[in-house]
Amino acid sequence: MSRCPRPIFFSLVFTGLALAMLSGVLLGPVAIPLTALLEAVATSFAATPASVDPELQRQLLILSAIRLPRMLLAALVGACLALCGAAMQGLFRNPLADPTLIGVSAGASLGASLVIVLAPALLGSGAMGGVLAATLSLSLMVVGAFVGGCLAVLLVYRLATAPGVGAPGSTSIATMLLAGIAISALAGAGNSLLSFYADNEMLRRISLWQMGRLDGADWPRVGLATAVLSLLLVGLLGQGRALNALLLGESQARYLGIEVEHLKRRVILLTALGVGVTVAVAGSIVFVGLVVPHMVRLVIGPDHRFLLPASTLLGAALLVVADVLSRLVVAPAELPVGVVTALLGVPFFFSLLVRQRNGGV
């Protein structure tokens, strides 16, 4: 497959991201024409609230309270997942690796499920307790998901750096992979047990959370996701050369002056932070961290200096498009965005299998 020139690819992806974000603002159960959007924005700056037309006020409310935070959260979550996926694939030296391999997604889902099932019992079953549970459950779910993801990754990392695994103080990638699979299986069993004891309402909330959803987007979640993505960009984009060297093997990377153990810790901890927060604010969204870096690698090559930023942009664009589709396909209802990303990702992997079977690269 011929490579696309990198400047052209970045230009196309950036343009696609801009168009997708504009579509995310304009399209939905209540369609907002572009002219109305421009007029509403201009009026918000030029007129006093009393002089604003009621229809424009309604459109401004939809934009500021629903569309803008949801579109921005979709872009931020997609960028985080794709960037973490590209870094994990470089760390594991496997283009089919995924951030979920270290157990963070499963741990975060278990943490959220625990909150869903236990919050009503802890906050009381009376009328006041029910109101309090309904008010605090969403925030508690975010905290529970984040704590669960972090605990899962810490356990995986501790198992992979136990005495007797490789050189003293080193981290075994193979052991980390096996520990991640075991922790994911354990967390999956915990989720199943909680689902067994949950009532119908709890079971529905657990299912929707595990499918991934963006309908709870608000400005605090956007702020949290922005802060985390900023940390990921600062901590991971500069590791392109180190990840390129790691593709040659750990011994060769050490000969080239790469601090391999420091690189492993940085990638694992930042990936845990990124994926844990995305699961906390948007639920479990699959395939973005797996598909996007692989697509970019096929188009512009495996150089992580360009793969990491390109994956970030394409991941943001893909999830914004998936969110728009989730709102339009069965409007006025909406599909969980994780279902849409799975439906987009599975055909891509089928095409890869066909290419490999036919001798393609």
Secondary structure, DSSP 8 states (H G I E B T S, - for coil): -----HHHHHHHHHHHHHHHHHHHHH-SSS---HHHHHHHHHHHHHS-GGGS-HHHHHHHHHIIIIIHHHHHHHHHHHHHHHHHHHHHHHHHT-TT--GGGGTHHHHHHHHHHHHHHHHHHHH-SSHHHHHHHHHHHHHHHHHHHHHHHHHHHHHHHHHHTSTTSSSTT---HHHHHHHHHHHHHHHHHHHHHHHHHS-HHHHHHHHHHHH---TT--HHHHHHHHHHHHHHHHHHGGGHHHHHHHTT-HHHHHHTT--HHHHHHHHHHHHHHHHHHHHHHH----SHHHHHHHHHHHHH-S-HHHHHHHHHHHHHHHHHHHHHHHHHTTTTS---HHHHHHHHHHHHHHHHHHHHHTT--
